[in-house]
């Protein structure tokens, strides 16, 4: 309990940054050069490069969105700590799912598992939204921002779940759905209109 009392949003953010850095390092370490010294051999590894590129983009987007959310943290409450650890745990599954998908050359079940990891990451991110944005003081965040973040989370959760199911039959389509969902999060902050939540 002493650790929880001393935790601050800054320390929590710095710790999370370290985890994201480790995840990127693990992804890089999983890359292996082709056995033959030819460009054709390199091109034959396209499932590995595609898996790595999507995962790297995913980590970058999650990191940017995580930093955006942490701006709303006034204190590191126990609930925030556990939501954040759950978020980081789901992210820690990414290197495993990436390696499995790459080795299997985008086979259905590994791609489906990959989409499930995306679902878990987004679900825990939604918990962070609930803790850091939805529970902020009325008037600090506009109604439009809250609504967009909530709708975006629900829609992408449904799409990630759909991608996991679709990937069992059409893995490339399932992976494509995941990538499309990432595009939605390229800009962490929803457009602000200045409309504030009123006390009603």
BAVEXVO-511274 format. One line per 4 residues: number of its first residue (from 1); their letters; for each residue x, y, z of N, C-alpha, C. Coordinates in steps of 0.1 Angstrom, whole numbers, plus 2048, in hexadecimal, padded with zeros to 3 digits. Example, Ala and Ser with C-alpha at 12.3 -4.5 7.8 and 13.67 -1.06 7.14 Angstrom:
2
1 = as = 884:7C7:84E:87B:7D3:84E:884:7DF:84E; 880:7EA:847:889:7F5:847:881:800:84F
! end
This chain:
200
1 = xxxx = 808:7F4:800:800:800:800:808:80D:800; 815:80C:805:81D:817:806:821:81C:7F8; 823:812:7EF:826:815:7E1:81B:81D:7DA; 80E:819:7DD:803:81F:7D7:802:82E:7DC
5 = xxxx = 805:830:7E8:803:83E:7EE:80E:847:7E7; 819:842:7E4:824:84A:7DF:823:84B:7CF; 81B:844:7C9:81A:844:7BB:813:851:7B7; 818:857:7AC:813:863:7A6:810:861:797
9 = xxxx = 808:869:791:805:868:783:812:868:77A; 81B:871:77E:828:872:777:830:865:777; 831:85F:783:838:853:785:831:847:77D; 824:847:77E:81C:83D:777:81E:83E:768
13 = xxxx = 81E:84A:763:821:84D:754:82F:848:751; 839:84C:759:846:848:756:848:839:756; 842:832:760:842:824:760:83C:81D:754; 831:823:750:82A:81E:743:833:820:737
17 = xxxx = 83A:82C:737:843:82E:72B:84E:824:72B; 853:820:736:85D:815:736:858:808:731; 84B:805:734:845:7F8:72F:844:7F9:720; 83F:804:71B:83D:805:70D:84B:804:706
21 = xxxx = 855:80A:70C:863:809:706:868:7FA:705; 865:7F3:710:869:7E5:710:861:7DD:706; 855:7E0:704:84D:7D9:6FA:852:7DB:6EC; 856:7E7:6E9:85C:7EA:6DC:869:7E2:6DA
25 = xxxx = 871:7E2:6E5:87E:7DB:6E4:87C:7CC:6E2; 872:7C6:6E9:86F:7B8:6E7:86A:7B5:6D8; 862:7BE:6D3:85E:7BC:6C5:86A:7BC:6BC; 873:7C6:6BE:87F:7C6:6B5:887:7BA:6B6
29 = xxxx = 889:7B5:6C2:891:7A9:6C5:88B:79C:6BE; 87E:79D:6BB:877:791:6B5:87A:791:6A6; 87F:79C:6A0:882:79C:692:88E:794:68F; 88D:78C:684:898:784:680:89B:786:671
33 = xxxx = 8A8:787:66D:8AB:789:65F:8A9:77C:657; 8A6:77D:64A:8A4:771:642:8B1:769:641; 8B0:75C:63F:8BB:753:63E:8C3:755:631; 8BD:759:627:8C4:75C:61A:8C6:76B:618
37 = xxxx = 8D2:76E:612:8D5:77C:610:8CF:782:604; 8C2:781:602:8BB:787:5F6:8AF:78F:5FB; 8AC:798:5F2:8A0:7A0:5F5:893:798:5F4; 893:78D:5EC:888:784:5EB:885:77D:5F8
41 = xxxx = 890:779:5FF:88F:773:60C:889:77D:616; 88D:789:614:888:794:61E:879:796:61B; 875:796:60E:867:798:60B:85E:78C:610; 864:780:610:85D:775:614:859:776:623
45 = xxxx = 860:77F:62A:85D:780:639:852:78B:63B; 84A:78E:631:840:799:632:837:797:63D; 833:78B:641:82A:78A:64D:830:78F:659; 83D:78C:65B:844:791:667:845:7A0:667
49 = xxxx = 849:7A6:65B:84A:7B5:65B:83C:7BC:65D; 832:7B6:657:825:7BB:658:820:7BB:667; 823:7AF:66D:81F:7AE:67B:826:7B8:684; 833:7B9:681:83B:7C3:689:837:7D1:687
53 = xxxx = 834:7D5:67B:830:7E3:677:823:7E6:67E; 819:7DD:67E:80C:7DF:684:80E:7E1:693; 816:7D8:699:818:7D8:6A7:81F:7E4:6AC; 829:7E9:6A4:830:7F5:6A8:827:801:6A7
57 = xxxx = 81F:801:69D:815:80C:69C:80B:80C:6A7; 807:800:6AB:7FE:7FE:6B6:803:803:6C3; 810:800:6C6:816:805:6D2:818:814:6D2; 81B:819:6C7:81D:828:6C6:810:82F:6C8
61 = xxxx = 805:82A:6C3:7F8:830:6C5:7F3:82E:6D3; 7F5:822:6D9:7F1:820:6E7:7F8:829:6F0; 805:82B:6ED:80E:833:6F6:809:842:6F5; 806:847:6E9:801:855:6E7:7F4:857:6EE
65 = xxxx = 7EB:84D:6ED:7DE:84E:6F3:7DF:84D:703; 7E8:845:707:7EB:844:716:7EF:851:71B; 7F9:857:715:7FE:864:719:7F3:86F:719; 7EA:86E:70F:7DF:878:70F:7D6:876:71B
69 = xxxx = 7D2:869:71E:7CA:867:72A:7D0:86B:737; 7DD:868:738:7E4:86B:745:7E4:87A:748; 7E1:882:73F:7E0:891:742:7D4:894:74B; 7CB:88B:74C:7BF:88D:754:7C1:887:762
73 = xxxx = 7CC:881:765:7CE:87A:772:7D3:885:77C; 7CA:887:786:7CE:890:791:7D6:889:79C; 7D3:87C:79D:7DB:874:7A7:7DA:865:7A2; 7E4:85E:7A7:7E5:850:7A3:7DD:847:7AE
77 = xxxx = 7D0:846:7AC:7C7:83F:7B5:7CA:830:7B3; 7C7:828:7BD:7C8:819:7BB:7C1:814:7AF; 7B5:819:7AC:7AD:814:7A1:7B5:817:794; 7BA:824:793:7C2:827:787:7CE:81F:785
81 = xxxx = 7D5:81B:790:7E0:813:790:7DD:805:78A; 7D2:7FF:78F:7CE:7F2:78A:7C9:7F2:77C; 7C2:7FC:778:7BD:7FE:76A:7CA:7FF:761; 7D3:807:765:7DF:809:75D:7E8:7FC:75C
85 = xxxx = 7E9:7F5:767:7F0:7E8:767:7E9:7DE:75E; 7DB:7DE:75E:7D4:7D5:755:7D6:7D9:746; 7D7:7E6:744:7DA:7EB:736:7E8:7E7:732; 7F1:7E8:73A:7FF:7E4:737:800:7D5:735
89 = xxxx = 7F9:7CD:73E:7F9:7BF:73C:7F4:7BA:72E; 7E9:7C1:72A:7E3:7BD:71D:7ED:7C1:712; 7F4:7CC:714:7FE:7D0:70A:80A:7C6:70A; 80D:7C0:716:818:7B7:716:816:7AA:70E
93 = xxxx = 80A:7A8:70B:806:79C:702:809:79E:6F4; 80C:7AB:6F0:80E:7AE:6E2:81A:7A7:6DB; 826:7A7:6E2:831:7A0:6DC:82F:792:6D9; 828:78B:6E2:825:77D:6E0:81B:77B:6D5
97 = xxxx = 811:783:6D4:807:781:6C9:80D:785:6BC; 816:78F:6BC:81C:794:6B0:825:788:6AA; 82E:783:6B3:837:778:6AF:82F:76C:6AA; 824:768:6B1:81C:75D:6AD:816:75F:69F
101 = xxxx = 811:76B:69D:80B:76E:690:815:76E:685; 821:774:688:82B:774:67E:830:766:67A; 833:75E:684:838:750:682:82E:748:67A; 821:74A:67D:817:742:676:814:747:668
105 = xxxx = 81A:753:665:817:759:658:809:75D:657; 804:764:661:7F6:769:661:7EC:75E:661; 7ED:754:668:7E4:749:669:7D7:74E:671; 7CC:748:66E:7BF:74D:675:7BF:74E:684
109 = xxxx = 7C3:744:68B:7C2:744:699:7CC:74E:6A0; 7D9:74F:69B:7E2:759:6A0:7DD:767:69E; 7D7:76A:692:7D2:777:68F:7C6:77A:698; 7BE:770:69A:7B2:772:6A3:7B7:775:6B1
113 = xxxx = 7C1:76E:6B6:7C7:771:6C3:7CC:780:6C4; 7D3:784:6B9:7D8:791:6B8:7CD:79B:6B9; 7C2:799:6B3:7B6:7A2:6B4:7B1:7A2:6C2; 7B1:797:6C9:7AC:796:6D7:7B5:79F:6E0
117 = xxxx = 7C2:79F:6DD:7CB:7A7:6E5:7C8:7B6:6E3; 7C5:7BA:6D6:7C1:7C7:6D3:7B4:7CA:6DB; 7AB:7C1:6DC:79E:7C3:6E3:7A1:7C5:6F2; 7AA:7BD:6F8:7AD:7BF:706:7B4:7CC:709
121 = xxxx = 7BD:7D0:700:7C4:7DD:702:7B9:7E8:701; 7B0:7E8:6F8:7A6:7F2:6F7:79C:7F2:702; 799:7E6:707:790:7E5:713:796:7EB:71F; 7A3:7E9:721:7A9:7EF:72D:7AB:7FE:72B
125 = xxxx = 7AD:802:71F:7AE:810:71C:7A1:817:71F; 796:810:71C:789:815:71F:787:817:72E; 78D:80E:736:78C:80F:745:794:81C:749; 79F:81E:742:7A7:82B:746:79F:837:742
129 = xxxx = 797:837:737:78F:842:733:784:844:73E; 77E:839:742:774:83A:74D:77A:840:75A; 786:83C:75D:78C:841:76A:791:84F:768; 797:853:75D:79E:860:75C:795:86B:755
133 = xxxx = 78C:867:74C:784:871:745:776:872:74A; 76F:867:74B:761:867:74F:760:86B:75E; 76A:869:766:769:86C:774:76F:87A:777; 773:882:76D:778:88F:76F:76D:898:774
137 = xxxx = 771:8A4:77A:767:8AD:77E:75F:8B3:773; 753:8B5:775:74A:8BA:76A:74F:8C7:766; 750:8C9:759:754:8D6:753:762:8D5:74E; 76B:8CB:753:779:8CB:74F:77A:8C5:741
141 = xxxx = 771:8BC:73D:772:8B5:730:764:8B7:729; 764:8BC:71D:758:8BF:716:750:8B2:714; 743:8B4:712:73A:8A9:710:73D:8A2:703; 741:8A9:6F9:745:8A4:6EC:751:89A:6ED
145 = xxxx = 75B:89F:6F4:767:896:6F6:764:889:6FD; 75C:88A:708:758:87E:70F:750:875:706; 747:87A:6FF:73E:872:6F6:747:86B:6EB; 74F:873:6E5:758:86D:6DA:761:862:6DF
149 = xxxx = 767:864:6EB:770:85A:6F0:768:84E:6F4; 75C:84F:6FA:754:844:6FE:74F:83C:6F2; 74A:843:6E7:745:83C:6DB:751:836:6D4; 75C:83D:6D3:768:837:6CC:76C:82A:6D3
153 = xxxx = 76C:82A:6E0:770:81E:6E7:767:812:6E5; 75A:815:6E5:750:80A:6E4:750:805:6D5; 751:80E:6CC:751:809:6BE:75D:801:6BA; 769:806:6BF:776:7FE:6BC:776:7F1:6C4
157 = xxxx = 770:7F1:6CF:770:7E4:6D7:768:7DA:6CF; 75C:7DE:6C9:754:7D5:6C1:75B:7D1:6B5; 763:7DA:6AE:76A:7D7:6A2:776:7CD:6A5; 77D:7CF:6B0:787:7C6:6B4:782:7B8:6B6
161 = xxxx = 776:7B7:6BD:770:7AA:6C0:76C:7A4:6B2; 766:7AC:6A9:762:7A7:69C:76F:7A2:694; 77A:7A9:696:786:7A6:68F:78B:798:693; 78A:795:6A0:78E:789:6A6:786:77D:6A0
165 = xxxx = 779:77F:69E:771:775:698:773:773:689; 774:77F:682:776:77E:674:783:778:670; 78D:77A:679:79B:775:676:79B:766:676; 792:760:67D:792:751:67D:78F:74B:66F
169 = xxxx = 789:753:667:786:74F:659:78E:757:64F; 78F:764:651:796:76D:648:7A0:775:650; 7AC:76F:652:7B6:776:65B:7BA:784:656; 7BC:786:649:7C1:793:644:7B6:79D:646
173 = xxxx = 7A9:799:644:79F:7A3:647:79E:7A7:655; 79F:79D:65E:79F:79F:66C:7AB:7A9:670; 7B6:7A7:66B:7C2:7B0:66E:7BF:7BE:668; 7B9:7BE:65C:7B5:7CB:657:7AC:7D3:65F
177 = xxxx = 7A2:7CC:665:799:7D3:66E:7A0:7D9:67A; 7AA:7D2:680:7B2:7D7:68B:7BA:7E3:687; 7BF:7E3:67B:7C7:7EF:676:7BE:7FB:674; 7B2:7F9:66F:7A8:804:66D:7A4:80A:67B
181 = xxxx = 7A3:801:685:7A0:806:692:7AB:80F:698; 7B8:80B:695:7C3:813:699:7C3:821:694; 7BE:823:687:7BE:830:681:7B5:839:689; 7AB:834:68F:7A1:83C:697:7A8:843:6A3
185 = xxxx = 7B3:83C:6A8:7BA:841:6B3:7C7:848:6B0; 7C9:84B:6A3:7D5:853:6A0:7D6:860:6A7; 7CB:867:6A8:7CA:873:6B0:7C3:870:6BD; 7CB:870:6C8:7C5:86C:6D5:7BA:876:6DA
189 = xxxx = 7BC:883:6D7:7B2:88C:6DC:7A7:88F:6D2; 79B:88C:6D7:78F:88F:6CE:78E:89E:6CB; 788:8A2:6C0:786:8B0:6BD:77E:8B7:6C8; 783:8C2:6CD:77D:8CA:6D8:774:8D5:6D2
193 = xxxx = 768:8D6:6D8:75F:8E0:6D3:75D:8EB:6DD; 762:8E9:6E9:760:8F3:6F3:753:8F1:6FB; 74B:8E7:6F7:73F:8E4:6FE:742:8DD:70B; 73F:8E2:716:742:8DC:723:736:8D6:729
197 = xxxx = 739:8CC:731:72E:8C5:738:728:8CE:743; 71B:8D0:743:715:8D8:74D:710:8D0:758; 70E:8D6:764:709:8CF:76F:6FA:8CF:76F; 6F5:8C4:76C:6E6:8C3:76B:6E1:8B8:774
! end
